[in-house]
Amino acid sequence: MAFSLHRKKTSPYWFAYVRYPDPKNPGRLIQTSKSTKERTKEGARKKAAEIEQAILSEAGAGEEKSRELYAILKEACDDATRGNLNEAKARVYLSEMLRVSTGEGARFYTLRQWLDGWLADKEKANKRGTFIRYKGVIAQFLEYLPEERTEGSVMNLTAEDIRNFRDAEHDAGKSASTVNDAVKTIRTALNEAKRRQVILSNPADAVSLIREDEIEKDVFASGDILRLIDAAPGDWPGVILFGFYTGMSLRDITGLKWSQIDMEHGTVSYNRIKTGTPVILPIHPELSEHLLTLPAGDDPKQPVFPSLAGKSTAGKSGLSMAFGRIMKKAGLAGEAHEPRNAKGEGKSKGRTRNTLTFHSLRHSFNSAMANKGVAPEIRNKLVGHASEAMNARYTHLELDTYRHAINAVPTLQDAAQEQEGGEE
């Protein structure tokens, strides 16, 4: 029944209020009222049914699609009248209406379903280190939220939910950088939901990041890098040389395959893991000499550094910690900064940051070029500070310009000797 009966003070008759599908807007209801000309409710009920059928026929509800839509709406109205309409049933009704109208039902996700599915996609992408980090953040986020949020629609998540999670993590003693990484992870997952039109807007966009204390990274002197190479086992000397002479990240370097090395033209090509940007860089002569000593094999898909390929940078057994052990063996140590909470107090939770890390090789590369008078705009493009590093669309002339800048950096032995001469 899509009608209801009401009395008016100005009339002795019952009026039928009829809801019917709008023929111009499928899925939308219109309401109208007509007098039944009946004084008794029983007589008015029978007359109202006749009025309803006449209105529906005139509105085109006799057509197949309209009949289906009307039946769904009628059932939903009956549930609502009886007080049985809840969010789950409303989703089913809406999905059925969309199926009738467009041929495809609506897709609904709880917050947990969406985040678990997003994680599964990340795991399939073979980015193991990133997946592990994402998985930890999502687990903590779902554990923090009440059940009505995690098992409710992803559309019900609010910026306040995310903001409260951010503040709780920070109050628990985690560093600003760790908390900000968590917010960014949630934002990334919800951006994918927005892209697929599962949600209309991303509530994480309204959540600001916590201010992080800037820690100046130290640089390795040429002699320091030689000590690192002497202390480094296996494939690590080549990785360290790559870090110093290209400014590439540790993950980008250990992911290199021989197909990306062009010894004839002296270039290395790759897509930056962090941004996905295609990059091509000239290879410094000292790095080129080292590459010639490595067993390339016949398969161009083989990794350049097989003992390190595919390993995560995070965790106690990760590559970053392994580099830390090489630094310790070489007798090198930067200044450690403990994570601080919102009150500025040192805490055991969170990530301790050091002024000397593998990333410091990037700064050392930039510093070495600066010492040889390479212009700031050239250095910025090569290390990707002001903009992305040079990409495959650059001309040969531009490539020669960058090659000249990189080749201006002396070999480590020459630089070390220059430094020793300057100290005398």
ChimeraX attribute file (.defattr): number of C-alpha atoms within 10 A of each C-alpha:
attribute: neighborCount
match mode: 1-to-1
recipient: residues
	/A:1	13
	/A:2	19
	/A:3	20
	/A:4	15
	/A:5	17
	/A:6	13
	/A:7	14
	/A:8	10
	/A:9	6
	/A:10	6
	/A:11	11
	/A:12	13
	/A:13	18
	/A:14	25
	/A:15	25
	/A:16	25
	/A:17	18
	/A:18	23
	/A:19	23
	/A:20	26
	/A:21	23
	/A:22	18
	/A:23	16
	/A:24	8
	/A:25	9
	/A:26	16
	/A:27	19
	/A:28	14
	/A:29	14
	/A:30	11
	/A:31	12
	/A:32	12
	/A:33	17
	/A:34	14
	/A:35	20
	/A:36	22
	/A:37	16
	/A:38	17
	/A:39	14
	/A:40	12
	/A:41	17
	/A:42	11
	/A:43	13
	/A:44	21
	/A:45	19
	/A:46	12
	/A:47	18
	/A:48	27
	/A:49	18
	/A:50	13
	/A:51	20
	/A:52	22
	/A:53	15
	/A:54	12
	/A:55	17
	/A:56	21
	/A:57	13
	/A:58	11
	/A:59	16
	/A:60	16
	/A:61	22
	/A:62	14
	/A:63	11
	/A:64	11
	/A:65	15
	/A:66	22
	/A:67	15
	/A:68	17
	/A:69	25
	/A:70	25
	/A:71	16
	/A:72	19
	/A:73	24
	/A:74	18
	/A:75	16
	/A:76	20
	/A:77	18
	/A:78	15
	/A:79	15
	/A:80	13
	/A:81	10
	/A:82	9
	/A:83	9
	/A:84	11
	/A:85	16
	/A:86	10
	/A:87	10
	/A:88	11
	/A:89	13
	/A:90	14
	/A:91	15
	/A:92	17
	/A:93	20
	/A:94	17
	/A:95	17
	/A:96	20
	/A:97	24
	/A:98	17
	/A:99	14
	/A:100	19
	/A:101	16
	/A:102	10
	/A:103	9
	/A:104	12
	/A:105	16
	/A:106	15
	/A:107	10
	/A:108	17
	/A:109	17
	/A:110	18
	/A:111	21
	/A:112	19
	/A:113	16
	/A:114	20
	/A:115	22
	/A:116	16
	/A:117	14
	/A:118	18
	/A:119	18
	/A:120	13
	/A:121	12
	/A:122	17
	/A:123	17
	/A:124	10
	/A:125	11
	/A:126	11
	/A:127	14
	/A:128	16
	/A:129	17
	/A:130	15
	/A:131	18
	/A:132	16
	/A:133	15
	/A:134	22
	/A:135	19
	/A:136	11
	/A:137	20
	/A:138	19
	/A:139	13
	/A:140	13
	/A:141	19
	/A:142	17
	/A:143	11
	/A:144	16
	/A:145	16
	/A:146	11
	/A:147	11
	/A:148	11
	/A:149	18
	/A:150	21
	/A:151	15
	/A:152	18
	/A:153	20
	/A:154	21
	/A:155	18
	/A:156	15
	/A:157	20
	/A:158	15
	/A:159	16
	/A:160	13
	/A:161	18
	/A:162	22
	/A:163	18
	/A:164	14
	/A:165	20
	/A:166	22
	/A:167	14
	/A:168	14
	/A:169	22
	/A:170	23
	/A:171	14
	/A:172	13
	/A:173	21
	/A:174	24
	/A:175	28
	/A:176	23
	/A:177	19
	/A:178	19
	/A:179	23
	/A:180	20
	/A:181	15
	/A:182	24
	/A:183	23
	/A:184	19
	/A:185	18
	/A:186	21
	/A:187	19
	/A:188	17
	/A:189	20
	/A:190	25
	/A:191	20
	/A:192	15
	/A:193	21
	/A:194	14
	/A:195	12
	/A:196	10
	/A:197	11
	/A:198	18
	/A:199	20
	/A:200	12
	/A:201	14
	/A:202	22
	/A:203	21
	/A:204	23
	/A:205	15
	/A:206	13
	/A:207	19
	/A:208	13
	/A:209	16
	/A:210	17
	/A:211	10
	/A:212	13
	/A:213	11
	/A:214	6
	/A:215	12
	/A:216	11
	/A:217	19
	/A:218	17
	/A:219	23
	/A:220	24
	/A:221	17
	/A:222	22
	/A:223	17
	/A:224	17
	/A:225	24
	/A:226	19
	/A:227	17
	/A:228	24
	/A:229	19
	/A:230	14
	/A:231	17
	/A:232	21
	/A:233	10
	/A:234	11
	/A:235	16
	/A:236	21
	/A:237	18
	/A:238	20
	/A:239	22
	/A:240	24
	/A:241	23
	/A:242	27
	/A:243	23
	/A:244	26
	/A:245	26
	/A:246	23
	/A:247	24
	/A:248	26
	/A:249	19
	/A:250	20
	/A:251	20
	/A:252	16
	/A:253	23
	/A:254	26
	/A:255	17
	/A:256	22
	/A:257	21
	/A:258	18
	/A:259	16
	/A:260	16
	/A:261	21
	/A:262	13
	/A:263	13
	/A:264	6
	/A:265	9
	/A:266	15
	/A:267	17
	/A:268	19
	/A:269	18
	/A:270	22
	/A:271	14
	/A:272	17
	/A:273	13
	/A:274	9
	/A:275	8
	/A:276	9
	/A:277	14
	/A:278	16
	/A:279	18
	/A:280	20
	/A:281	23
	/A:282	25
	/A:283	23
	/A:284	24
	/A:285	16
	/A:286	16
	/A:287	19
	/A:288	17
	/A:289	11
	/A:290	13
	/A:291	18
	/A:292	10
	/A:293	8
	/A:294	12
	/A:295	9
	/A:296	16
	/A:297	11
	/A:298	8
	/A:299	10
	/A:300	13
	/A:301	12
	/A:302	15
	/A:303	21
	/A:304	26
	/A:305	22
	/A:306	15
	/A:307	12
	/A:308	20
	/A:309	18
	/A:310	17
	/A:311	17
	/A:312	19
	/A:313	20
	/A:314	15
	/A:315	13
	/A:316	9
	/A:317	11
	/A:318	14
	/A:319	19
	/A:320	19
	/A:321	16
	/A:322	17
	/A:323	19
	/A:324	17
	/A:325	15
	/A:326	20
	/A:327	23
	/A:328	13
	/A:329	15
	/A:330	18
	/A:331	12
	/A:332	16
	/A:333	14
	/A:334	15
	/A:335	13
	/A:336	12
	/A:337	13
	/A:338	17
	/A:339	22
	/A:340	23
	/A:341	19
	/A:342	16
	/A:343	9
	/A:344	10
	/A:345	10
	/A:346	16
	/A:347	16
	/A:348	12
	/A:349	16
	/A:350	21
	/A:351	16
	/A:352	13
	/A:353	17
	/A:354	18
	/A:355	17
	/A:356	20
	/A:357	20
	/A:358	24
	/A:359	19
	/A:360	20
	/A:361	28
	/A:362	24
	/A:363	18
	/A:364	22
	/A:365	24
	/A:366	26
	/A:367	18
	/A:368	24
	/A:369	21
	/A:370	17
	/A:371	10
	/A:372	13
	/A:373	13
	/A:374	19
	/A:375	11
	/A:376	13
	/A:377	11
	/A:378	20
	/A:379	23
	/A:380	16
	/A:381	16
	/A:382	27
	/A:383	20
	/A:384	15
	/A:385	12
	/A:386	13
	/A:387	11
	/A:388	16
	/A:389	22
	/A:390	23
	/A:391	17
	/A:392	14
	/A:393	10
	/A:394	11
	/A:395	11
	/A:396	9
	/A:397	9
	/A:398	12
	/A:399	18
	/A:400	12
	/A:401	13
	/A:402	20
	/A:403	18
	/A:404	14
	/A:405	21
	/A:406	26
	/A:407	16
	/A:408	17
	/A:409	24
	/A:410	18
	/A:411	16
	/A:412	18
	/A:413	13
	/A:414	13
	/A:415	16
	/A:416	18
	/A:417	14
	/A:418	13
	/A:419	14
	/A:420	11
	/A:421	9
	/A:422	8
	/A:423	7
	/A:424	5
